[in-house]
Amino acid sequence: MNPLPQAIAVPPQAGPQDEQQSETVLLALLQDALLRRGVRAELRDNGTALMIPRPRVGMPVWVFVGYGGAYFSWQSAEKRHPVNDLEGATQVLAEYVGR
């Protein structure tokens, strides 16, 4: 697992705006990793969600940062992957959307 840079971690005294900015950074890093893998992904809803359209037929997958900033989650939070394993999350999501 590749640890995330310290600048991304949300300090305990951080307010909601700081937490949202951190979530946006995590989603942007995930978006970049997915794009490098050939999976289209778009930051949406003011940076609070990542939308991944399916390559063929089906509803897009919406990814959020949840569980106190510890996990990327999707499919109504039934699926999740630790944010500190960006490459693993990228692989799991690419397989999930059928790429």
A tleap script that builds the chain and sets N, CA, C and O, in Angstrom:
source leaprc.protein.ff14SB
mol = sequence {
  NMET ASN PRO LEU PRO GLN ALA ILE ALA VAL
  PRO PRO GLN ALA GLY PRO GLN ASP GLU GLN
  GLN SER GLU THR VAL LEU LEU ALA LEU LEU
  GLN ASP ALA LEU LEU ARG ARG GLY VAL ARG
  ALA GLU LEU ARG ASP ASN GLY THR ALA LEU
  MET ILE PRO ARG PRO ARG VAL GLY MET PRO
  VAL TRP VAL PHE VAL GLY TYR GLY GLY ALA
  TYR PHE SER TRP GLN SER ALA GLU LYS ARG
  HIE PRO VAL ASN ASP LEU GLU GLY ALA THR
  GLN VAL LEU ALA GLU TYR VAL GLY CARG
}
set mol.1.N position { 0.834 -1.178 0.000 }
set mol.1.CA position { 0.000 0.000 0.000 }
set mol.1.C position { 0.878 1.241 0.000 }
set mol.1.O position { 1.885 1.302 0.705 }
set mol.2.N position { 0.495 2.215 -0.785 }
set mol.2.CA position { 1.204 3.480 -0.813 }
set mol.2.C position { 0.543 4.448 0.142 }
set mol.2.O position { -0.639 4.754 -0.016 }
set mol.3.N position { 1.281 4.946 1.142 }
set mol.3.CA position { 0.660 5.906 2.055 }
set mol.3.C position { 0.397 7.212 1.329 }
set mol.3.O position { 1.139 7.602 0.429 }
set mol.4.N position { -0.666 7.876 1.734 }
set mol.4.CA position { -1.001 9.167 1.150 }
set mol.4.C position { -0.156 10.248 1.796 }
set mol.4.O position { 0.228 10.113 2.957 }
set mol.5.N position { 0.143 11.316 1.073 }
set mol.5.CA position { 0.916 12.408 1.647 }
set mol.5.C position { 0.226 12.970 2.886 }
set mol.5.O position { -1.001 12.982 2.977 }
set mol.6.N position { 1.032 13.434 3.836 }
set mol.6.CA position { 0.500 13.987 5.080 }
set mol.6.C position { -0.452 15.139 4.839 }
set mol.6.O position { -1.380 15.332 5.624 }
set mol.7.N position { -0.257 15.908 3.785 }
set mol.7.CA position { -1.108 17.071 3.517 }
set mol.7.C position { -2.557 16.677 3.291 }
set mol.7.O position { -3.447 17.520 3.402 }
set mol.8.N position { -2.812 15.414 2.977 }
set mol.8.CA position { -4.172 14.982 2.686 }
set mol.8.C position { -4.927 14.617 3.960 }
set mol.8.O position { -6.151 14.737 4.013 }
set mol.9.N position { -4.207 14.173 4.980 }
set mol.9.CA position { -4.869 13.758 6.215 }
set mol.9.C position { -5.603 14.940 6.839 }
set mol.9.O position { -5.095 16.061 6.863 }
set mol.10.N position { -6.800 14.671 7.339 }
set mol.10.CA position { -7.597 15.719 7.975 }
set mol.10.C position { -7.263 15.740 9.456 }
set mol.10.O position { -7.473 14.740 10.143 }
set mol.11.N position { -6.741 16.863 9.972 }
set mol.11.CA position { -6.444 16.929 11.397 }
set mol.11.C position { -7.721 16.855 12.221 }
set mol.11.O position { -8.786 17.245 11.743 }
set mol.12.N position { -7.630 16.353 13.473 }
set mol.12.CA position { -8.830 16.174 14.292 }
set mol.12.C position { -9.631 17.448 14.508 }
set mol.12.O position { -10.851 17.375 14.660 }
set mol.13.N position { -8.992 18.611 14.528 }
set mol.13.CA position { -9.702 19.860 14.766 }
set mol.13.C position { -10.242 20.488 13.478 }
set mol.13.O position { -10.768 21.601 13.503 }
set mol.14.N position { -10.116 19.792 12.378 }
set mol.14.CA position { -10.564 20.341 11.096 }
set mol.14.C position { -12.076 20.509 11.081 }
set mol.14.O position { -12.817 19.710 11.653 }
set mol.15.N position { -12.508 21.558 10.418 }
set mol.15.CA position { -13.934 21.810 10.278 }
set mol.15.C position { -14.488 21.130 9.046 }
set mol.15.O position { -13.744 20.507 8.288 }
set mol.16.N position { -15.806 21.246 8.837 }
set mol.16.CA position { -16.446 20.590 7.685 }
set mol.16.C position { -15.860 21.015 6.344 }
set mol.16.O position { -15.745 20.193 5.435 }
set mol.17.N position { -15.488 22.287 6.207 }
set mol.17.CA position { -14.936 22.751 4.935 }
set mol.17.C position { -13.574 22.108 4.676 }
set mol.17.O position { -13.274 21.723 3.546 }
set mol.18.N position { -12.744 21.989 5.724 }
set mol.18.CA position { -11.443 21.338 5.572 }
set mol.18.C position { -11.613 19.871 5.198 }
set mol.18.O position { -10.881 19.349 4.357 }
set mol.19.N position { -12.575 19.214 5.821 }
set mol.19.CA position { -12.833 17.802 5.528 }
set mol.19.C position { -13.287 17.626 4.085 }
set mol.19.O position { -12.863 16.687 3.412 }
set mol.20.N position { -14.150 18.525 3.602 }
set mol.20.CA position { -14.624 18.431 2.219 }
set mol.20.C position { -13.471 18.632 1.250 }
set mol.20.O position { -13.398 17.949 0.229 }
set mol.21.N position { -12.559 19.568 1.556 }
set mol.21.CA position { -11.411 19.783 0.679 }
set mol.21.C position { -10.534 18.538 0.634 }
set mol.21.O position { -10.029 18.170 -0.427 }
set mol.22.N position { -10.351 17.887 1.781 }
set mol.22.CA position { -9.558 16.669 1.828 }
set mol.22.C position { -10.222 15.562 1.014 }
set mol.22.O position { -9.542 14.829 0.297 }
set mol.23.N position { -11.545 15.433 1.119 }
set mol.23.CA position { -12.276 14.437 0.335 }
set mol.23.C position { -12.129 14.721 -1.152 }
set mol.23.O position { -11.974 13.797 -1.950 }
set mol.24.N position { -12.178 15.989 -1.523 }
set mol.24.CA position { -12.019 16.371 -2.928 }
set mol.24.C position { -10.640 15.978 -3.437 }
set mol.24.O position { -10.508 15.484 -4.557 }
set mol.25.N position { -9.611 16.195 -2.623 }
set mol.25.CA position { -8.249 15.815 -3.017 }
set mol.25.C position { -8.156 14.301 -3.206 }
set mol.25.O position { -7.579 13.832 -4.187 }
set mol.26.N position { -8.717 13.542 -2.275 }
set mol.26.CA position { -8.692 12.078 -2.396 }
set mol.26.C position { -9.411 11.613 -3.658 }
set mol.26.O position { -8.916 10.742 -4.373 }
set mol.27.N position { -10.573 12.193 -3.930 }
set mol.27.CA position { -11.326 11.814 -5.133 }
set mol.27.C position { -10.581 12.225 -6.399 }
set mol.27.O position { -10.622 11.508 -7.399 }
set mol.28.N position { -9.900 13.373 -6.368 }
set mol.28.CA position { -9.119 13.813 -7.531 }
set mol.28.C position { -7.948 12.862 -7.777 }
set mol.28.O position { -7.631 12.555 -8.927 }
set mol.29.N position { -7.305 12.395 -6.711 }
set mol.29.CA position { -6.223 11.416 -6.864 }
set mol.29.C position { -6.749 10.107 -7.447 }
set mol.29.O position { -6.107 9.498 -8.304 }
set mol.30.N position { -7.915 9.681 -6.980 }
set mol.30.CA position { -8.532 8.466 -7.515 }
set mol.30.C position { -8.914 8.658 -8.978 }
set mol.30.O position { -8.711 7.763 -9.799 }
set mol.31.N position { -9.463 9.819 -9.302 }
set mol.31.CA position { -9.825 10.120 -10.689 }
set mol.31.C position { -8.593 10.027 -11.586 }
set mol.31.O position { -8.645 9.421 -12.656 }
set mol.32.N position { -7.498 10.621 -11.154 }
set mol.32.CA position { -6.271 10.603 -11.939 }
set mol.32.C position { -5.770 9.170 -12.137 }
set mol.32.O position { -5.356 8.800 -13.236 }
set mol.33.N position { -5.808 8.375 -11.084 }
set mol.33.CA position { -5.359 6.980 -11.185 }
set mol.33.C position { -6.257 6.183 -12.131 }
set mol.33.O position { -5.768 5.355 -12.900 }
set mol.34.N position { -7.560 6.428 -12.076 }
set mol.34.CA position { -8.487 5.737 -12.982 }
set mol.34.C position { -8.250 6.156 -14.431 }
set mol.34.O position { -8.258 5.315 -15.330 }
set mol.35.N position { -8.041 7.450 -14.660 }
set mol.35.CA position { -7.792 7.933 -16.021 }
set mol.35.C position { -6.521 7.320 -16.600 }
set mol.35.O position { -6.482 6.978 -17.782 }
set mol.36.N position { -5.481 7.178 -15.777 }
set mol.36.CA position { -4.242 6.539 -16.244 }
set mol.36.C position { -4.486 5.086 -16.634 }
set mol.36.O position { -3.761 4.540 -17.465 }
set mol.37.N position { -5.486 4.465 -16.052 }
set mol.37.CA position { -5.840 3.074 -16.346 }
set mol.37.C position { -6.828 2.984 -17.506 }
set mol.37.O position { -7.209 1.887 -17.913 }
set mol.38.N position { -7.244 4.131 -18.041 }
set mol.38.CA position { -8.179 4.138 -19.158 }
set mol.38.C position { -9.639 4.116 -18.753 }
set mol.38.O position { -10.510 3.842 -19.579 }
set mol.39.N position { -9.918 4.405 -17.480 }
set mol.39.CA position { -11.291 4.427 -16.975 }
set mol.39.C position { -11.717 5.880 -16.823 }
set mol.39.O position { -11.104 6.643 -16.075 }
set mol.40.N position { -12.771 6.255 -17.537 }
set mol.40.CA position { -13.276 7.627 -17.464 }
set mol.40.C position { -13.918 7.864 -16.100 }
set mol.40.O position { -14.671 7.023 -15.608 }
set mol.41.N position { -13.620 9.000 -15.498 }
set mol.41.CA position { -14.198 9.356 -14.200 }
set mol.41.C position { -14.292 10.875 -14.121 }
set mol.41.O position { -13.397 11.587 -14.576 }
set mol.42.N position { -15.380 11.359 -13.541 }
set mol.42.CA position { -15.616 12.805 -13.470 }
set mol.42.C position { -15.921 13.220 -12.040 }
set mol.42.O position { -16.765 12.618 -11.377 }
set mol.43.N position { -15.223 14.263 -11.562 }
set mol.43.CA position { -15.567 14.841 -10.262 }
set mol.43.C position { -16.892 15.565 -10.398 }
set mol.43.O position { -17.088 16.335 -11.339 }
set mol.44.N position { -17.798 15.325 -9.471 }
set mol.44.CA position { -19.132 15.928 -9.531 }
set mol.44.C position { -19.512 16.514 -8.183 }
set mol.44.O position { -18.786 16.368 -7.200 }
set mol.45.N position { -20.654 17.173 -8.149 }
set mol.45.CA position { -21.238 17.698 -6.915 }
set mol.45.C position { -20.225 18.465 -6.067 }
set mol.45.O position { -20.013 18.137 -4.899 }
set mol.46.N position { -19.605 19.478 -6.653 }
set mol.46.CA position { -18.638 20.324 -5.942 }
set mol.46.C position { -17.479 19.532 -5.347 }
set mol.46.O position { -16.963 19.885 -4.287 }
set mol.47.N position { -17.077 18.482 -6.012 }
set mol.47.CA position { -15.935 17.697 -5.565 }
set mol.47.C position { -16.236 16.698 -4.473 }
set mol.47.O position { -15.310 16.146 -3.879 }
set mol.48.N position { -17.507 16.448 -4.186 }
set mol.48.CA position { -17.852 15.503 -3.121 }
set mol.48.C position { -18.132 14.102 -3.642 }
set mol.48.O position { -18.355 13.185 -2.852 }
set mol.49.N position { -18.126 13.922 -4.958 }
set mol.49.CA position { -18.411 12.605 -5.535 }
set mol.49.C position { -17.634 12.439 -6.837 }
set mol.49.O position { -17.326 13.409 -7.529 }
set mol.50.N position { -17.330 11.197 -7.147 }
set mol.50.CA position { -16.684 10.843 -8.399 }
set mol.50.C position { -17.650 9.938 -9.151 }
set mol.50.O position { -18.077 8.908 -8.630 }
set mol.51.N position { -17.992 10.324 -10.377 }
set mol.51.CA position { -18.899 9.520 -11.188 }
set mol.51.C position { -18.084 8.749 -12.224 }
set mol.51.O position { -17.283 9.325 -12.960 }
set mol.52.N position { -18.305 7.433 -12.264 }
set mol.52.CA position { -17.610 6.579 -13.221 }
set mol.52.C position { -18.663 5.942 -14.118 }
set mol.52.O position { -19.365 5.024 -13.694 }
set mol.53.N position { -18.779 6.426 -15.365 }
set mol.53.CA position { -19.738 5.807 -16.283 }
set mol.53.C position { -19.277 4.395 -16.647 }
set mol.53.O position { -18.080 4.126 -16.756 }
set mol.54.N position { -20.230 3.519 -16.829 }
set mol.54.CA position { -19.886 2.160 -17.256 }
set mol.54.C position { -19.572 2.194 -18.752 }
set mol.54.O position { -20.190 2.961 -19.491 }
set mol.55.N position { -18.624 1.377 -19.209 }
set mol.55.CA position { -18.218 1.429 -20.613 }
set mol.55.C position { -19.290 0.964 -21.585 }
set mol.55.O position { -19.288 1.384 -22.742 }
set mol.56.N position { -20.187 0.125 -21.154 }
set mol.56.CA position { -21.227 -0.366 -22.050 }
set mol.56.C position { -22.589 0.102 -21.546 }
set mol.56.O position { -22.932 1.277 -21.678 }
set mol.57.N position { -23.344 -0.791 -20.986 }
set mol.57.CA position { -24.698 -0.488 -20.525 }
set mol.57.C position { -24.716 -0.512 -19.001 }
set mol.57.O position { -24.013 -1.302 -18.370 }
set mol.58.N position { -25.515 0.349 -18.432 }
set mol.58.CA position { -25.681 0.325 -16.983 }
set mol.58.C position { -25.555 1.704 -16.377 }
set mol.58.O position { -25.074 2.651 -16.999 }
set mol.59.N position { -25.999 1.777 -15.161 }
set mol.59.CA position { -25.941 3.034 -14.425 }
set mol.59.C position { -24.499 3.346 -14.040 }
set mol.59.O position { -23.708 2.430 -13.818 }
set mol.60.N position { -24.148 4.626 -13.960 }
set mol.60.CA position { -22.794 4.972 -13.526 }
set mol.60.C position { -22.590 4.607 -12.056 }
set mol.60.O position { -23.547 4.438 -11.301 }
set mol.61.N position { -21.349 4.493 -11.681 }
set mol.61.CA position { -20.986 4.216 -10.291 }
set mol.61.C position { -20.585 5.541 -9.649 }
set mol.61.O position { -19.754 6.276 -10.183 }
set mol.62.N position { -21.182 5.833 -8.509 }
set mol.62.CA position { -20.867 7.051 -7.760 }
set mol.62.C position { -19.982 6.666 -6.583 }
set mol.62.O position { -20.340 5.805 -5.781 }
set mol.63.N position { -18.827 7.309 -6.487 }
set mol.63.CA position { -17.865 7.013 -5.425 }
set mol.63.C position { -17.771 8.222 -4.504 }
set mol.63.O position { -17.688 9.364 -4.956 }
set mol.64.N position { -17.785 7.947 -3.209 }
set mol.64.CA position { -17.683 8.982 -2.184 }
set mol.64.C position { -16.565 8.608 -1.222 }
set mol.64.O position { -16.128 7.458 -1.184 }
set mol.65.N position { -16.106 9.577 -0.450 }
set mol.65.CA position { -15.206 9.295 0.663 }
set mol.65.C position { -16.083 9.217 1.897 }
set mol.65.O position { -16.803 10.162 2.220 }
set mol.66.N position { -16.020 8.091 2.584 }
set mol.66.CA position { -16.882 7.896 3.746 }
set mol.66.C position { -16.133 7.316 4.922 }
set mol.66.O position { -14.907 7.205 4.912 }
set mol.67.N position { -16.888 6.952 5.929 }
set mol.67.CA position { -16.338 6.332 7.130 }
set mol.67.C position { -15.247 7.210 7.748 }
set mol.67.O position { -14.156 6.738 8.066 }
set mol.68.N position { -15.567 8.500 7.911 }
set mol.68.CA position { -14.624 9.427 8.535 }
set mol.68.C position { -13.396 9.705 7.703 }
set mol.68.O position { -12.346 10.054 8.242 }
set mol.69.N position { -13.513 9.553 6.382 }
set mol.69.CA position { -12.387 9.814 5.489 }
set mol.69.C position { -11.463 8.623 5.308 }
set mol.69.O position { -10.397 8.759 4.709 }
set mol.70.N position { -11.846 7.463 5.812 }
set mol.70.CA position { -10.976 6.289 5.765 }
set mol.70.C position { -11.164 5.431 4.514 }
set mol.70.O position { -10.258 4.688 4.135 }
set mol.71.N position { -12.328 5.527 3.869 }
set mol.71.CA position { -12.643 4.633 2.749 }
set mol.71.C position { -13.265 5.375 1.575 }
set mol.71.O position { -13.992 6.353 1.748 }
set mol.72.N position { -12.957 4.881 0.367 }
set mol.72.CA position { -13.767 5.198 -0.796 }
set mol.72.C position { -14.945 4.239 -0.707 }
set mol.72.O position { -14.748 3.056 -0.431 }
set mol.73.N position { -16.154 4.714 -0.931 }
set mol.73.CA position { -17.307 3.815 -0.873 }
set mol.73.C position { -18.195 4.029 -2.088 }
set mol.73.O position { -18.256 5.123 -2.650 }
set mol.74.N position { -18.887 2.955 -2.483 }
set mol.74.CA position { -19.806 2.996 -3.614 }
set mol.74.C position { -20.856 1.914 -3.415 }
set mol.74.O position { -20.784 1.136 -2.464 }
set mol.75.N position { -21.817 1.869 -4.302 }
set mol.75.CA position { -22.959 0.950 -4.232 }
set mol.75.C position { -23.638 1.064 -2.867 }
set mol.75.O position { -23.716 0.102 -2.103 }
set mol.76.N position { -24.126 2.277 -2.588 }
set mol.76.CA position { -24.813 2.578 -1.322 }
set mol.76.C position { -23.973 2.177 -0.115 }
set mol.76.O position { -24.502 1.692 0.885 }
set mol.77.N position { -22.674 2.381 -0.214 }
set mol.77.CA position { -21.701 2.087 0.846 }
set mol.77.C position { -21.584 0.595 1.157 }
set mol.77.O position { -21.010 0.222 2.180 }
set mol.78.N position { -22.126 -0.266 0.282 }
set mol.78.CA position { -21.947 -1.706 0.462 }
set mol.78.C position { -20.552 -2.145 0.032 }
set mol.78.O position { -20.037 -3.156 0.510 }
set mol.79.N position { -19.948 -1.385 -0.868 }
set mol.79.CA position { -18.592 -1.668 -1.334 }
set mol.79.C position { -17.703 -0.536 -0.838 }
set mol.79.O position { -18.107 0.627 -0.829 }
set mol.80.N position { -16.485 -0.889 -0.426 }
set mol.80.CA position { -15.557 0.149 0.024 }
set mol.80.C position { -14.127 -0.357 -0.078 }
set mol.80.O position { -13.867 -1.559 -0.132 }
set mol.81.N position { -13.203 0.612 -0.101 }
set mol.81.CA position { -11.776 0.299 -0.167 }
set mol.81.C position { -11.018 1.410 0.555 }
set mol.81.O position { -11.376 2.579 0.413 }
set mol.82.N position { -9.981 1.076 1.327 }
set mol.82.CA position { -9.245 2.096 2.080 }
set mol.82.C position { -8.638 3.165 1.170 }
set mol.82.O position { -8.096 2.857 0.109 }
set mol.83.N position { -8.737 4.419 1.599 }
set mol.83.CA position { -8.187 5.517 0.796 }
set mol.83.C position { -6.663 5.480 0.762 }
set mol.83.O position { -6.059 6.062 -0.139 }
set mol.84.N position { -6.027 4.809 1.721 }
set mol.84.CA position { -4.564 4.765 1.717 }
set mol.84.C position { -4.011 3.684 0.788 }
set mol.84.O position { -2.801 3.461 0.748 }
set mol.85.N position { -4.887 3.016 0.044 }
set mol.85.CA position { -4.478 2.052 -0.985 }
set mol.85.C position { -5.083 2.490 -2.318 }
set mol.85.O position { -6.011 1.867 -2.834 }
set mol.86.N position { -4.541 3.566 -2.855 }
set mol.86.CA position { -5.088 4.171 -4.068 }
set mol.86.C position { -5.041 3.218 -5.257 }
set mol.86.O position { -6.016 3.110 -6.002 }
set mol.87.N position { -3.921 2.527 -5.444 }
set mol.87.CA position { -3.810 1.607 -6.583 }
set mol.87.C position { -4.781 0.438 -6.440 }
set mol.87.O position { -5.378 0.001 -7.424 }
set mol.88.N position { -4.938 -0.062 -5.227 }
set mol.88.CA position { -5.893 -1.143 -4.998 }
set mol.88.C position { -7.318 -0.700 -5.273 }
set mol.88.O position { -8.096 -1.435 -5.882 }
set mol.89.N position { -7.663 0.508 -4.824 }
set mol.89.CA position { -9.004 1.051 -5.072 }
set mol.89.C position { -9.234 1.219 -6.567 }
set mol.89.O position { -10.323 0.941 -7.071 }
set mol.90.N position { -8.210 1.672 -7.270 }
set mol.90.CA position { -8.311 1.852 -8.716 }
set mol.90.C position { -8.586 0.520 -9.406 }
set mol.90.O position { -9.448 0.432 -10.281 }
set mol.91.N position { -7.857 -0.503 -9.012 }
set mol.91.CA position { -8.038 -1.823 -9.620 }
set mol.91.C position { -9.432 -2.375 -9.330 }
set mol.91.O position { -10.101 -2.880 -10.233 }
set mol.92.N position { -9.868 -2.280 -8.084 }
set mol.92.CA position { -11.183 -2.808 -7.702 }
set mol.92.C position { -12.293 -2.077 -8.454 }
set mol.92.O position { -13.222 -2.710 -8.956 }
set mol.93.N position { -12.201 -0.750 -8.535 }
set mol.93.CA position { -13.237 0.022 -9.226 }
set mol.93.C position { -13.231 -0.251 -10.729 }
set mol.93.O position { -14.293 -0.352 -11.343 }
set mol.94.N position { -12.050 -0.370 -11.321 }
set mol.94.CA position { -11.971 -0.673 -12.757 }
set mol.94.C position { -12.646 -2.010 -13.052 }
set mol.94.O position { -13.378 -2.136 -14.034 }
set mol.95.N position { -12.401 -2.999 -12.210 }
set mol.95.CA position { -13.049 -4.302 -12.391 }
set mol.95.C position { -14.554 -4.192 -12.153 }
set mol.95.O position { -15.345 -4.811 -12.865 }
set mol.96.N position { -14.946 -3.409 -11.160 }
set mol.96.CA position { -16.359 -3.275 -10.811 }
set mol.96.C position { -17.175 -2.667 -11.954 }
set mol.96.O position { -18.309 -3.078 -12.199 }
set mol.97.N position { -16.593 -1.686 -12.654 }
set mol.97.CA position { -17.330 -1.053 -13.756 }
set mol.97.C position { -17.168 -1.811 -15.074 }
set mol.97.O position { -17.763 -1.440 -16.086 }
set mol.98.N position { -16.370 -2.861 -15.055 }
set mol.98.CA position { -16.256 -3.691 -16.256 }
set mol.98.C position { -15.158 -3.287 -17.198 }
set mol.98.O position { -15.307 -3.440 -18.411 }
set mol.99.N position { -14.055 -2.774 -16.685 }
set mol.99.CA position { -12.906 -2.402 -17.524 }
set mol.99.C position { -11.765 -3.347 -17.323 }
set mol.99.O position { -10.715 -3.189 -17.946 }
savepdb mol mol.pdb
quit
